[in-house]
Structures are given as C-alpha cells and as structure tokens.
Amino acid sequence: MENLVNQENLEDIRELIESKIADVPGELILVGAIGSLLLSTYLNKTGHTQAGSVIGKLSIPIIGIGLAKYKDLLKSELENFKAAVQ
C-alpha cells in the first residue's frame, strides 16, 4: 500500500478540506471539537483508552480550525461595526 499523503498530494488535500469546511460556521466547529473532547474523556474513563486517545488526538486540529474561523468572524464583525460608526 502506498502512502497517499505525500508532498504532491498535500496541496490538493488542503484545498479539499478548505472547500468542504468553508460554509461551516466557526462556532459549530468549536462545539463539535469540545464534544469530541468530552467523548474522548468519557471513553478513557470507561476503559476504552485506545478509542479515547484517537478521538482526543483528532479534536485538537479541529479546535485550531474552529478558533481560526471564529477569529476571522470576529474580525469581520469588528470591521463592519467600525464602518457603521464612521
């Protein structure tokens, strides 16, 4: 089996991910990430440590994406507010 994630495909993968999450609000991504962290904690406490570890590791990049999208939203709202005030 060949490695599908290589330098040539990395840009295509990034563009695919960005196009898929472009319409999803940052708040929804953050709520999903927090939910996955809670699920990871629950799985670890009930003895399913491997599943909890995988879900916990996946939630960290999701949190980063959600924070970046939410920051962009706040920045655009602040610019709109400044334009309305002037």
N, C-alpha and C positions, 0 to 999 in steps of 0.2 A: 504494500500500500504506500503510495507516495504522499508526501507532505503537501497538502493543498494550500497551506498558509505559507507562502514564500514572498520574496521581495516583489516579484512581478504581480502577484495577485493582491498584495496588501492594499494598494490604492483602490482597486476595484471593490474590495471588501469594505473599505472605509466609506466609499461613495454609496454603496448599497445600504449600509447601516444608517448613514445620514439621511438618505432619501426615505427610508422606512419610518424614522422617528421624527421627521420634520414637522408633521402635523400633530404630534402628541404633546400636550402641554407639560411644562416642567413640573408643575405641582403633582400631576398624575404619575410621572416617573418617580418623583421623590416618595410619594405614598407607596408605590409598588416596591421600591427599594427598602423602605422601612418595614413593610410587610414581609419581605423576604428575609430581612434580618431577624424579625420576630420568629418566623418559621424556622430559621436556622437554629436559633436559641432553643426553641421547643424540641426540635429533633435531637439536638445534643443532650438535652436534659432527659429525654426518654430513651436514650441509649442508641440512637441511630446516628452515631458520630460521623460516619463517612458521608452520609447524605447531608447532614447539617453542615459539614465542612465545605462541600461542593457548593451548596446554596449560599453560604456565607461569603465564599470567595467570589461568586458571581454578583453579589449585591454591591460590592464596593465600586466597581466601574459604573454600575447603574446609578449609584448615588452621585458620582462625579458628573455624569451626563445630565442628570436632573438638576444639579446645582448650576451647571453652566447655562442650561436653558432658562432656569429661573432667574439667574443673574442678568441674562440678556433681556428678559421680560421686564424686570425692574428698571433696567437702564432705559429701555424704550419708553416706559411709562413716565419716568422722571423727565426725559426729554420732551414728551408731549405736555407734561404739566408746566414745564418752563416755557414752552412755546405759547401755551394758553394764557399764562400770566402776563407775558410781554405783549 
